[in-house]
Amino acid sequence: MVANLILELVGGIALFIYGIHLASEGIQKAASENLRIFLEKATSNPIIAVFIGFLITAVIQSSSATTVMVISLVNSGMMTLPQAVGVIFGANIGTTVTAQIIALKITKYGIPFFALGFLLYFLPFKRKIKYLGLSIMGFGLIFIGIEIMASSVEPLKTSQAVKDLFVKFGKIPILGVLASATFTAIEQSSSVSIGIVQALAMKGLLDISSAFPLVIGANIGTTVTAMLASIGTSVSAKRSAVSHLIFNTVGAVVFLIIIHPYINFIKTLGGDAVRQIANSHTLFNIINTLIFLPFIKLFVDLVKKLVPGKEVIVETGTKYLTKSMLKSPLLAFDSLRKETERLSEIVYKNLMALKEMVFTKNKRIIKEIETRENTVNFINREISRYVPLIAALDLPEREAFFVPQMLIISSQLERIGDIIFNTSQLELQRLEDHITYSKYAYEELEKICKAICESYTLIKENLFKMNDEVYNKIKLNEDFIDKLEEIMREHHIERLNKGICSSEAGIIYLDVVSNLERIGDHIMKIANITYSSKIVL
């Protein structure tokens, strides 16, 4: 009997967890990148950030998924720490929606929900309808799982030992907090923990006094997901994860102090034990948010002190390209020019970062390079979308001629960015494998890097004011880079024959040299475009 009870309970939990996974996956696939874009709209206004965090989590049924997305956005520079903190506050409120749905007592309709979702997913509908069906199937499994869990624990009503254990949670709340926090940390979902608590309450095994400590513990345990997601990320991303931990832990301490008055208040709101658990969970997170929200700046400062380190700020997205500018052709043209110049500046920063990585063996800088590379690709895509819109405007002949040239320049800059990123990956591999270049290889690398950086600086500073002197200097540098690449290959073979360089270093070295020469080629192409077109803006 005990074995059957355990198997049925575990089966119910498994269906519940898988249901949450399907519901979250379906919504996220249906919304695709829109969820991330929506998150990026979280402005410095903390109230808007809280609302966005609540809305997304309520929809995808997973505060962990929202928090992980937030950490990835902070890590990529698309979201600041204050924005992230506000979204995390809202995510904690949004995750309580699952408990409120369960309290509506619609779990008995699990099979009809699953059947509807199944039809939407497997019949030949459009992709987004299929994903919606997947999400509905998930909700069906959540309801079925709850019913199975509730049914499996019913025999425990006659067990005095179980009753005594749950009574202890009411009398010694910290035991319930620790037990629930541990369980939630293992399965990484507060919704699952609260769902199990509600299933126990459905059969009269738990009242609100015994259940609320478990609710508090679930809110602490769920922070483990964010902490794990922050491993190996930027300082800001780590701070986001720590802010989640502090927010939930401090809230737990506050509510443990006022636990008995709070439980009495929840009882006055009415409803059965399942409803009371849902209400206690929701109000816990709302009140906690209201306590922290007025002091969000102080809270952020505290987190920065607890997680010290240099915060690297990398600009993301476009800065000048807006549809409102299209109302004025010349303003739109100027916006395109400024965004192209900005793109050249971002690529330059990555070139400098690559140089630092090669000569100082700084592996951590790879995160900056990756973030900027994503930004370079995004800006180039936006420029390619913006150019046809500007080209359709009534521009003066001179500006109209330059518009397609800027698209070509943007494309060349994006290719340089790709080569820099690929080279950084080669260097990361070399550093992680503890492969070293010889001092002679470093000396020659320094020469070619110096020439490339000089040429790129000339391009960046004269992107739209190319003259004979600058062009000739870039051309001389390009000839020097081409000849130097041949010499570096010959010297490397000589060093290999003499045993000065290792074959492992040689494979990476030759690829790096080839990539650096290709960067020089693309710089020359940009110079040819700007010089032949006589772009002077």
N, C-alpha and C positions, 0 to 999 in steps of 0.2 A: 504493500500500500504506500509506504513511504517513497519507494523508488518511483512508482507511478506519479505520485504527487510532485516529486522533484522534476521528473521528465516533463510533466504537463506544464509546470511553472516555467521551466527553462524554455520550453517550446513557445509559450506565450510571450516571454521576454524577447526571444529571438525574432518572432513575428513583429513585435512592437518596434524593436530596434531597426529591423529591415524596412518596416513601414515608414519610419521617420527618414531613413536613408532614401527610399524611393520618392517620398513626397518632396524632400529637399532637392534631390537630383532632377526630378521632373521640372520643378519650377526654375531651377538654375539653368537647365538646358533650354527651356522655353524662352527665358529672358536673355540668355546668352550674355554678351558683354554689357547689356543694358544695366544689369545689377551693379557692375563695377563703375559704369559711367554715373549711375544714380548716386553711388557712394561718393564719387569724386565731387558731386555737387554740394556735399556737406561743407558749408562755408564756415567761417570763423565764428558765426553765431551759434553758440552751444545749443540753443533750443531747437534750431533747425537740424543740427547734427543728431540730437536725441531722437527727434521725430523720424529722421531717415533710418537710424539704427533700429528703432521700433518697427517701422513699416516693413523693412526688408526681412527682419527676423520673423515677424509675424507671418510673412508670406512663405518664406522658405523653411520655417519650422526648425531652425537651428541657429542658436546664438553662437555655437562653435564655428559654423560656416561663416557667419558674418564677421566674427572676430578674426578668423584666419584671413579673410579677404582684406580686412582693415590693416592687419599687420603686413600683408603683401603690398598694399598700396602705400603704406608708410615707408616700407623698405625700398620701394621703387621711387619714392619722392613725390608721389601723386597726392599724398595727404599729409598734413602736419600732425604733430602730436596732440595739440588742443582739439583739432577736428576729430581725431581718432578717439580721444577720451569721451567726447560727446556721443559718438556713434556707439561706443561700448556701453555707455549708460543706457541708451535706448534699446540696445540688443538684449540687455538683461530684462527689460520690461516685455519686449517682443516674445521672448521665449516662454513667457507665462501663458500665451494664447493656447498652447497645446492643452494645458491643464484646464483652462476655461472651456475648451471644446469638449473635453471628457466629462466635465461637470454638467454639460447640457443633456447628458444621458441619451446620446444618440449612438452610443457604441454598439447597440444591438442591431444597427443598420450596416454593420461592417461588410457583410456579404453583398448587399445591393450596391454599396459604394465600390467595392472591388470589381463587381461585374460591369458596372458602368465604365470604370477606368479601363478595364480589359478591352471592352468594345472600342473605346476611343483609340486605344493604343494599337490594337491589332487590325482594325479595319483600315482601308486605304484613305485615310485623312491626310491633311497637310501635316508637316513635321511638328509645328507648334501645337496642333491639336493632339498629336500623338504624345508629346511631352506632358501636356495637360492631363491626358489619360493616365500616364505613368504616375503623376502626382496624386490623382484621385485613387488609383490602385494603392498607393502608399497609405493614404488616409484609411482606406478600407482595411488594410493590414494592421494599422494602428488600433482601430476599433476591435478587430477580431482578436488581436493580441491581448488587449485589455480584458475582453470577455473571458478568454482562456485563462489569463492570470487570476481573475476574480473567481472563476469556477474552481481552479486548482487549489486555491488557499482556503476554500470553504471548510474542509475537514479540520483545519487548524483552529476553528472556533471552539472546539471541544478540548483543545490542548491548554492546560493550565500554565505550562512552561512558556509557551508562546505569549500568552496573555501577560504573564509576569514580566517577560522581557520588554514588551511594548509599554507596560506600565512604568518600568524603570526609565524609559526614554522620557516619559512625562515628568517623573520625579527628579531624574538627573539628566537634564537636557544635553549636557556636553557629550554624554555617551552616544546619543542619537546623532549629534552633529558629526562626531568622529566616524561613526559607522557609515553614515550616508556620504560623507566627504570621501572616504576611502573607496567605497563602491563606485561613486560617480567618477572619481579620478581614473579608475580602472576602465570603465566602459565609456567614459568621456562624453556623457550626455546627461545634463540635468533633467531634460524632458523625460528620459527613460526612468530615472530615479523617482521623479514626482509621479509618473504614470503608475509605477509599481506601488507607491504609497497610496495612491487613489484606489487601485485595485484592492488593496488590503482593507481600505476604509469601506468599500462597497459591501464587504461581507461582515462589517462590524468588528474587524480585528483592531482597527485603529480609530481613535478619536482625535480631535484637533490638538489636544494637549500632548499626545504622544507623537503626532505626525509633524507638527511644526519644527521641532528640532531636526527632523530628517530633511525638511524643506531647506532649512538654513545650511545644513551640511552639503546638500546638493549644489547650492549656489557657490560654495567654496570649491568643491571638487571639480566643477566644470571649468575652472580657470586653468587646469592642467593642460588642456588642449592648446590654449593660447601660449602658455609657457613653452611647450614643445615646439610650436610653430615658430617661435622667435629664435630658436637655436640657429646660430650661424647667420643671423640677419644683422641689419644696421643697428646702431645705438638707439635710434628713434623707434624702430620696430620692437626692440627689447623693452623700451620704456612703455610702449603701448600694452605689451603683455603684463608688465609689472603693475601698471595702472589698473588693469582688470582684476588682478589678484588683490591689490590693496582695497579697491572699491568693494568687492564682495566680502573680503575678510573683515574690514572695519564695519560694514553693515551687519555682518553676522554677530560681531561683538556687541554692537549697540542693541540689537534685538534680543540677544541673550540676557542683557541687563534688564530689559523691559518685557521679557517674554510673557509673564503672567498677565499684566494689564493688557498687553497686545492680544493675547488669546481670548481674553474676556471681551475685548472690543470686537474681534472677529465673530464671536458667538452672537453678539447683538445684531449682526447683519443678517442672521437667519440662514436657512438652508441646512441640508444634511452635511455629514462629515466630508463627503467628496467636494461639495461646493465650498465648504469652509477652507479646505486645503487649497483649492484653486484661488480663493480670495486672499488667503494669507500669503500665498506665493506672489500674486500680482501686487498687492499693496506693499509687501516687503520691498520689492524692487522700485516701485513708484516713490515710496517715502525715502528710500535710500538715495534715489536720484535727486529728489528735491532737497535733501540735506547737502549733497555734494555740489549741485549745480551752481549756487551763488559763489562758491569758492573754487571754481574750476581752474582759475589762473594760479591760485596758491597751491592747488593740488598738483598741477603740472610742474610747478617749481620744485615741489617736494619730490616728485618722481625723478626729475632731472638730477637732484642731489643724491638720491638713492642709487641711480644708475648713471654714474659719471661717464664722461667720454665726449669726444669731439663729434658734434652733429654735422654731418655733411649735407648741405642743402643743394639739391640738384633740381634745376627748373625743368618742369615737364609740360607737355601739351604745347599748344600754340599760344603766342602772346599777342600778336597783332592781327591775325586773320579773323575777322568777324563779318558776318553777313550784313550788319548795319553799315559797314564801310562801302558796300556795293552801291549804296544810294548816290555816292559821289565817286565817279570814275577815277579821278586823280588821287583821292584819299585811299581808294582801294589799291591803286597801283603802288602808292607809298607804303601801304601795309605789307604788300607782297615783298617789296624791296627790303623792308626792315626785318621781316621774318626770315628771308634768305640770308641776310647778314647775321641774324641771331643763330641760324643753323650753322653757319661757318664758325661761329664762336664756340658752339657746343662741341663740334667736331674737333676744334683746336684743343679744347680742354681734355678731350679723350686722348688726343695725340700726346699731350704733355703727361697725362696719367700713364700711358703706355711706356713712355720714356722713363718715368720714375720706376715703374714696375721692372723694367729691364735692368736698370743700373743700381737700384736700391734693394731689389728683391722683396718689395712690399706686395705681398699677396692680397692683403685686405683691400687694396685699391680696385680690385676686380669688380667689387660691388658697384662702385661709382661708374666704372666703364660700362657695365651691363645696363645700369639705369639710363645713362646718357645715350647708349645705343638704341634703346627702346624709344627714347624721345626723338632721336634723329630719324628713325624709321617713321614715327608718327607724323612729325612735321613734314617730311618729304611727301607722305601720302596726302596730307592736308593741302600742301602747295599744289600737288597734281590735281586735286579736286577744285581748288580755288582758281587756278589759271584759266580754265574754260569759262568760268563765270566772269572773270575780268575781261577776257578776250572778246566776250559778247557785248561789252560796254562800248560806248562812244568815246574812245580814247583819242588823244592827239596822235598823229602818225608816228612820232618818235617813241612815245611810251608804248604804243601798240606793237611796235617792232621788238621792243625789249622784253615783252611779257613771255613769249615762248623761250627766249634765251635764259630767263631766270629759272624756268622749269628744267632746262638742261643742266644748268649750274647746280640746282638742288639735287638732281639725280647723281651728278658726279660727286657731290659732297656726301651723299648717302652711301655711295660705293666706297669712298675713302673710310667712312665710318665702319662699314662692314669689314674692311681689311684690318682696320685697327682692332676691332673686336676679335676677329679670328686670330690675329697675332697675339692678343692678350691671352687667349685660350691656350695657345702653344706655350707661352711663357709660364702660365699657371701650371701646366703639365710638367714643364721643366723644373719649376721650383718645388712642386709637390713630390717629384721623383728624385729631388736632391741632385739634379744634374747641373754641372757648372761649365761655363765657357772658360777657355784659356784667357790669359791677360791680353794676348795678341788679338783674339777675337773681339774682346771688349773694346780695345783701342780702335779697331776698324768699325765696329758698330757705332761707336761714339762719333766717328767722322760722318758716316752716312746719315745718322740721326740728326746731326747738326745741320747738314745740308738740306734735309727734308723739312726740318722745323723752320729753317730760314725761308725756304720757298713758300711754305704754307703761311707763314706770318706775312710775307709780301702779298700773297693772294688775299688773305683775310683783310688786310689794311687797305688794299687797293681794288676790292672786288668790283666796284662800280666807278673806278677812276684810273683805269689802266693806262700807263703811258709807255713810251719807248724804253726809257731807262729801266723801269721795273720789269717790263716784259723780257728785255735782254738779260737781265740779272737772273730771272727765273729760268730762262733757257740755258744759260751757262751752268747753273746749278743742276739742271736736268741732265745735261751732257756729262757733268762730273759724277752724278749719281749712277748713271748707266755704266760708265767706265769703272767706277769704284765697285759696282756689283760684280763685274767680271773678275776684277783683281781679287776681291774677297773670296770668290769661289776657288780661284787658283791657289791662293794662300792657304785656304782651308784644306785642300787636297794635300798640299805640302806638309801641313801640320799633322794630318792623319798619317801620312807615310812615315813621319818622324816620331809618331806616338805622342805628340804634344796635346792633341785633341782626341776625345773619345768619340766612337761612332755614334753613341746615343745622343751626345751633344750635337754632333754634326748633322743628324737628321733634322732636328729642330732648328738649328742655326741656319741651315740653307733655306728652309721654309720662311724663316723670319726675314732673312736678307731679301728673298724674292718678294715677299709682301711689302717690304719697305720700298723696294724699287717700283712696285706697282702703285704705291701711294704717290711717288714722284711723277709717274705717268699721268695719273688723274689730275694732279695739280697743274701739270703742263696743259692738259686738255681744257681746264677751266681758264687758264691764262690765254690759250688760243681763242676761246669763245669770246672772252671779254675784250681781247685786243683786236681781233678781226672785226668784231661788231662795233668797236669804238664806243663801248658803254661808258658814258660819263654822266653820272646822275648826281 
